[in-house]
């Protein structure tokens, strides 16, 4: 991804991203999240490095080829680095923000035997 495109994503959050970020930032769930964070060749929407949890908020372009194939490769690469990836649709975040937060909370609290003992 180009630097210019990454900066554009940083500055121009969708309403769904803005709503979710307002709930994730400032350790509202007890964990530190970062937004538009670079991992390898990818920039993820939100990440909790401590729990190796990535949250992606997707629009309609992710429901069409080649978006599906790109997301599959991206997710496989992130999982190979020990990250869990949760994906939500924009409309899902907007219509059911509390349910999305609940799903994230459960993922944060889930036992992760794949993580080093200090991060479990």
Secondary structure, DSSP 8 states (H G I E B T S, - for coil): --HHHHHHHHHS--HHHHHHHHHHGGGTTSS--EEEEEETTEEEEEEETTTTEEEEEE-GGGGSTTHHHHHHHHHHHHHHTT-EEEEEEHHHHHH-HHHHHHHHHHHHHS--TTS-GGG-
